[in-house]
């Protein structure tokens, strides 16, 4: 199973369902481009854009915002930044977090 689907399946469990996977290639291309950016500020902007693409295209029936948050966290922690997933998810459930 591919990266995005696995994240969403972990989030949604038995309710996992793909709505439209036609956007996966575009999202993966953007992830690869983001990983190749050397400037930290540009990298962070691009990582946020990846999250926005997932939120915009809604490729899954449920969990798109949480999937976007996890992908964003993966991108930045793989680059050496810290990211508190638990706090971010709590903020998201309290409608405080907005990745756009």
Buried (B, 14 or more C-beta within 10 A) or exposed (E): EEEBBEBBBEBBEEEBEEEEBEBBEEBBEBBEEBBEBEEEEEBBEBBBBBBBBBBEBBBBBBBBBBBBBBBBBBBBEEBEEEBEEEEBBEBBEEEEBEBE
